Amino acid sequence: MRNTIREFIEPSNTDKRQLWEKAVFIFDTNVLLNLYRYSAKTRNSLLGAFESLKERVWIPYQVAYEFMRRRCEVIYETVQRYTQFEKEIQAFTQKTTDILRLTPTDEEFSELNRFLIKWLNSNKEQNLLVQNATKDEILEKILMIFNERVGSNIDESELKHIIEEGKERYAKSIPPGYRDKKKAKEELEDNNAYGDLIIWKQILKYAKDHQVGIIYVTHDQEEALTMSDTIVVMNQGYIQQMGTPEQIYNEPENAFVADFIGESNIVHGTMIRDELVEIFGSRFACVDKGFGTNTPVDVVIRPEDIDLVSPEEGSLKGVCTHLIFKGVHYEMEVTTSDGFEWLVHSTDMCPVGKEVGIHVDPFDIQIMNKPASEDEEAVGVNE
C-alpha cells in the first residue's frame, strides 16, 4: 500500500538523504541565464556547484533551447544596466550642483564624480564577465558541463498534444503551464508559449525512463510550488526547510522561508499563551501552541489572508495608503498607527484614504520562534 499511495506519505529522513545523495539535478532556464546577471562571487559559486555535480546534472531540451534563444538578450540587458547607471550618476551629480549651488569646476564636485565613475568601472570589470555574445566564457562553461547531458527535442506529434493540453490549462488556470500564457503573443505554436509545460513533461519522462529521483533547481518560487511534490528551501548552502508545497507555503519554519516563498507580512509579536498572540498591542486568536507565555515570536500573515472590515470590527485599525489593480486582485497597503504597512491582496477594492479594520482568521496566523541571533545557522543537509 505504501508504494501505491506514496505521494501522500511524508518521506523519511533516510528517503530524503538518499534523494539528496543520488538524485539528478535539473535546472530551469533562468538559473543558467542568471549566470550573466550575478556578481562574480555568486557566479563562480554556482559554476563550482555545477562542476562538482557534473555527473548528476541534466537539462531538458526546452531549457537548452530557451537558454540559447534568450542568451544574447540577457547579455545586452546586463551591459545596459551599467550604461544606465552611468547616466544615473551624471543625473545625480547634476542635481547635486543645482541643489548645493555648485559649479562643475568645484573640486568637491569633480572628486565625487570621479569616485562614482571609478567605483562603477571597478564593479563592471570585476562582475561583468561577458560584454558581447561573440566572446562568451559562460557559454563555453555551460557547453562543457552539460555536454551529453541535454534531453532530446520532442517530436511533432507530442508537441501537438502538449499544445492542446496547454490550451486547456490556459483556460482553466491549471499549473504548470498556464502562466506561460503571457508569453504567447501572436503565434501560439511557438514552443515558448508552452515552455513550462514542455519542461515539466520532459522532466517526468526522464525520471520515469531512468527510474531516478529529481531535484529541480529554480529561481522561481511559484514554479517550484506548482511543479514539485517536495520542496527544499536553501540559504547559503544550508537547508532551511523541506516539505510539500503546502507545508512550505502555509507553515514556514522561519522568516527566511516565509519571505522567500511568496509575499508575507512578517511582524514581531508576543505569544500571550497558547492560541493567543499580541501584535502591535492588539490580541489575535491563533491555533499555535507550545510557545510558552509572554514569549517574543515572529508572526507571518500572508497578504491574501487579511480581511479588510469596518474599523470597529478589526483587531487593528489603519488607513489604505496604496492601491494597484493587478488583474486577478487588488494589491493594497494599509498603514496602522504603529507605522507598519500591511500588504493586502483582495478581490474587493478599498480606496486610498479610507479607514479600515484588519481581521485575520486564527488558522491564517503562523507563529514562529525568533532566531537565537541574527546569525542563527541554518539546518545542515545531514542533520
C-alpha positions in Angstrom: 0.0 0.0 0.0 2.8 2.4 0.8 4.2 2.3 -2.7 0.7 2.7 -4.2 0.0 5.9 -2.3 3.5 7.2 -1.7 2.7 10.7 -2.8 0.5 11.1 0.3 3.2 9.9 2.7 5.9 12.2 4.2 9.3 10.8 3.1 11.5 9.6 6.0 14.8 11.3 6.8 16.6 8.3 5.2 14.5 8.8 2.0 15.4 12.5 1.9 19.1 11.8 2.4 19.1 9.2 -0.4 17.3 11.6 -2.7 19.9 14.3 -2.0 22.8 11.9 -2.5 21.6 10.1 -5.6 19.1 12.3 -7.4 19.8 14.1 -10.7 19.9 17.9 -10.5 17.8 19.6 -13.2 18.0 23.4 -13.7 15.4 25.8 -15.2 16.3 28.3 -17.9 16.8 31.3 -15.6 19.2 29.5 -13.3 21.5 29.3 -16.4 20.7 32.8 -17.6 21.3 34.3 -14.2 25.0 33.4 -14.6 25.2 36.6 -16.7 23.4 38.7 -14.1 25.1 37.5 -10.9 28.1 39.0 -9.3 31.5 37.3 -9.8 31.3 35.6 -6.4 27.8 34.2 -6.9 28.5 33.2 -10.5 31.7 31.3 -9.5 29.9 29.6 -6.6 27.2 28.3 -8.9 29.6 27.2 -11.6 31.6 25.4 -8.9 28.4 23.6 -7.9 27.7 22.6 -11.5 31.3 21.2 -11.7 31.0 19.2 -8.5 27.7 17.7 -9.7 28.5 17.3 -13.3 28.0 13.5 -13.3 24.5 14.1 -11.9 23.2 17.1 -13.9 20.8 17.2 -16.8 18.6 19.7 -18.6 15.6 19.2 -20.8 16.0 20.2 -24.5 13.5 23.0 -23.9 15.8 24.6 -21.2 18.7 24.5 -23.6 16.5 25.9 -26.4 15.3 28.8 -24.2 18.8 29.5 -22.9 20.3 29.8 -26.4 17.2 31.8 -27.6 17.5 34.4 -24.8 21.2 34.5 -24.2 22.1 37.5 -26.4 19.1 39.4 -25.0 20.3 38.9 -21.4 23.9 39.8 -22.2 22.6 43.1 -23.8 20.4 43.8 -20.8 23.2 43.2 -18.3 25.6 45.5 -20.2 22.9 48.2 -20.5 22.5 48.2 -16.7 26.0 49.7 -16.3 25.3 52.2 -19.1 22.1 53.2 -17.5 23.7 53.5 -14.1 26.4 55.8 -15.5 23.6 58.0 -16.7 22.1 58.0 -13.3 25.4 59.1 -11.8 25.5 62.0 -14.2 22.0 63.0 -13.3 22.8 62.7 -9.6 25.9 64.9 -9.8 24.0 67.4 -11.9 21.2 67.5 -9.3 23.8 67.9 -6.6 25.3 71.0 -8.3 21.8 72.5 -8.7 20.7 71.9 -5.1 24.0 72.9 -3.4 24.6 75.7 -5.9 28.0 74.3 -7.0 29.7 74.7 -10.4 31.1 71.9 -12.5 34.6 73.2 -11.8 34.3 72.9 -8.0 36.9 70.4 -6.8 34.5 68.6 -4.4 32.0 68.1 -7.2 34.7 66.7 -9.5 36.0 64.4 -6.8 32.5 63.0 -6.2 32.0 62.4 -9.9 35.4 60.7 -10.3 34.8 58.5 -7.3 31.4 57.2 -8.5 32.6 56.6 -12.1 35.7 54.8 -10.7 33.6 52.6 -8.5 31.2 51.8 -11.4 34.1 50.8 -13.7 35.7 48.7 -11.0 32.4 46.9 -10.3 31.9 46.4 -14.0 35.4 45.0 -14.5 35.0 42.6 -11.6 31.5 41.3 -12.2 30.6 41.7 -15.9 32.4 38.7 -17.4 30.6 38.7 -20.8 30.2 42.0 -22.7 29.2 40.6 -26.1 27.9 37.3 -27.4 30.9 36.6 -29.6 33.2 36.2 -26.7 31.2 34.3 -24.1 33.1 32.4 -21.4 29.9 31.5 -19.6 28.5 29.7 -22.7 31.8 27.7 -23.1 31.5 26.5 -19.5 27.8 25.6 -19.9 28.6 23.7 -23.1 31.3 21.8 -21.3 29.4 21.0 -18.1 26.2 19.9 -19.9 28.0 18.0 -22.7 25.9 14.9 -23.5 23.6 15.9 -20.6 20.7 17.5 -22.6 17.5 15.8 -23.5 16.2 15.2 -27.0 13.7 17.5 -28.7 10.1 16.4 -28.7 8.6 15.2 -31.9 5.8 17.0 -33.8 3.0 14.7 -32.6 4.0 15.0 -29.0 4.3 18.8 -29.3 0.8 19.0 -30.9 -0.6 17.0 -27.9 1.2 19.3 -25.4 -0.2 22.4 -27.2 -3.7 21.1 -27.0 -3.2 20.3 -23.3 -1.6 23.7 -22.8 -4.6 25.5 -24.2 -6.9 23.7 -21.7 -4.6 24.7 -18.9 -4.7 28.3 -20.1 -8.4 28.3 -20.0 -8.7 26.7 -16.5 -5.5 28.2 -15.0 -4.1 24.8 -14.2 -0.4 24.6 -13.2 2.2 24.0 -14.5 1.9 25.9 -17.8 -0.9 28.3 -17.5 1.4 31.2 -16.5 3.2 30.9 -19.9 0.0 32.3 -21.5 1.6 35.8 -21.2 4.4 34.6 -23.4 2.1 33.5 -26.2 1.9 36.7 -28.3 0.6 36.0 -31.7 2.0 32.6 -32.5 0.6 30.1 -30.0 2.6 27.4 -31.8 5.8 28.9 -30.5 7.3 26.4 -28.1 8.0 29.3 -25.7 4.2 29.7 -25.2 4.2 26.3 -23.6 7.7 26.2 -22.2 6.9 25.3 -18.6 4.6 22.6 -19.6 7.1 21.1 -22.1 9.8 21.2 -19.4 7.6 19.5 -16.9 6.7 16.8 -19.4 10.4 16.2 -20.3 11.4 16.0 -16.6 8.7 13.4 -15.9 9.7 11.4 -18.9 13.4 11.5 -17.8 12.6 10.4 -14.3 10.4 7.6 -15.5 12.9 6.3 -18.2 15.9 6.4 -15.8 14.0 5.5 -12.6 15.7 8.2 -10.7 14.7 10.9 -8.3 14.8 14.5 -9.5 15.9 17.7 -7.7 14.6 20.6 -9.8 16.5 23.8 -9.2 14.6 27.0 -10.0 14.8 30.7 -9.0 11.0 31.0 -9.5 9.1 30.4 -6.2 5.7 30.0 -8.0 7.2 27.5 -10.4 8.6 25.5 -7.5 5.2 25.4 -5.8 3.4 24.2 -9.0 5.9 21.6 -10.3 7.1 19.8 -7.2 5.8 17.3 -4.6 8.7 18.1 -2.3 10.5 21.4 -2.0 13.8 22.2 -0.4 14.5 25.9 0.5 18.2 26.6 0.9 20.1 29.6 2.1 23.9 29.9 1.7 24.2 26.2 1.2 22.1 25.1 4.2 18.6 23.6 4.2 16.1 25.9 5.8 13.1 23.7 5.3 12.0 20.6 3.4 8.3 19.7 2.8 5.4 19.7 0.5 4.4 22.9 -1.3 1.5 23.3 1.1 3.7 22.9 4.1 6.4 25.3 2.8 3.8 28.0 1.9 1.4 27.6 4.9 3.8 26.5 7.6 7.1 28.2 7.1 9.6 27.3 9.8 11.4 30.7 9.8 11.2 34.2 8.4 13.6 33.4 5.6 11.3 30.7 4.2 8.2 32.8 4.7 9.7 35.7 2.9 11.2 33.6 0.1 8.1 31.6 -0.8 5.6 34.3 -1.6 5.0 37.7 -0.2 4.4 37.9 3.5 3.7 40.3 6.3 6.3 39.4 8.9 5.9 41.2 12.2 7.1 41.0 15.8 4.6 39.6 18.3 4.2 38.2 21.8 2.7 34.8 22.5 0.5 35.6 25.4 -0.5 32.0 25.9 -1.5 29.1 23.8 -3.7 30.2 20.9 -3.4 33.9 21.7 -0.8 36.3 20.2 -0.4 40.0 20.6 0.6 42.1 17.6 1.2 45.9 18.0 -0.8 45.9 21.2 -3.8 44.1 19.8 -4.6 40.5 20.5 -5.3 37.9 17.8 -6.7 34.4 18.3 -4.5 31.7 16.6 -4.1 28.0 16.6 -0.5 27.6 17.7 0.6 26.1 21.0 3.7 25.3 22.9 5.5 28.7 22.7 5.1 29.4 26.4 3.7 32.6 27.9 4.7 36.2 27.1 7.2 34.8 24.6 8.6 37.1 21.8 7.8 35.5 18.4 7.7 36.2 14.7 4.3 36.3 13.1 3.7 35.6 9.5 0.4 36.6 7.8 0.0 36.2 4.0 -1.5 39.2 2.1 -4.4 37.2 0.8 -5.3 36.1 4.4 -6.1 39.6 5.6 -9.7 40.7 5.6 -10.5 44.4 5.5 -13.5 45.2 7.6 -15.0 48.2 9.2 -12.7 49.9 11.8 -15.0 48.7 14.6 -14.8 45.0 13.6 -11.0 44.9 13.1 -8.3 43.8 15.6 -6.2 46.6 14.2 -7.2 49.9 12.6 -5.4 51.6 9.7 -5.7 53.7 6.6 -5.4 52.4 3.0 -2.3 54.2 1.6 -1.7 52.4 -1.6 -3.8 50.7 -4.3 -2.9 49.0 -7.5 -5.1 46.7 -9.7 -3.2 43.5 -10.7 -5.8 41.8 -12.8 -6.9 38.9 -10.6 -6.8 41.0 -7.4 -6.2 44.4 -5.9 -2.9 45.0 -4.1 -3.2 47.4 -1.2 -1.1 48.7 1.6 -2.8 49.6 4.9 -0.8 51.7 7.3 -1.6 51.2 11.0 -1.0 53.7 13.8 2.4 52.0 14.7 3.6 52.9 11.2 3.6 49.3 9.8 2.5 48.9 6.2 0.4 45.8 5.8 0.4 44.3 2.4 -3.1 43.1 1.4 -4.4 41.1 -1.6 -8.1 41.1 -2.2 -10.7 41.0 -4.9 -12.5 43.8 -3.1 -11.2 47.3 -3.7 -10.5 49.7 -0.8 -9.9 53.3 -1.9 -6.9 55.2 -0.8 -7.5 57.3 2.3 -10.3 55.1 3.7 -10.0 53.9 7.3 -10.4 50.2 7.7 -10.1 47.4 10.2 -7.8 44.4 9.9 -9.1 40.9 10.6 -7.3 37.6 10.3 -8.8 34.2 10.9 -6.9 32.1 13.6 -5.9 29.4 11.1 -4.2 32.1 8.9 -1.8 33.3 11.5 1.6 31.5 11.5 3.7 31.7 14.7 7.5 31.1 14.6 10.2 31.1 17.2 12.6 34.1 16.9 16.1 33.1 15.9 18.6 32.9 18.7 20.6 35.6 16.9 20.8 37.3 13.5 23.5 34.8 12.5 21.5 31.7 13.6 22.8 28.8 11.5 20.5 27.0 9.1 20.0 23.3 9.4 22.7 21.3 7.7 22.0 18.7 5.0 22.8 15.7 7.1 21.2 16.9 10.3 
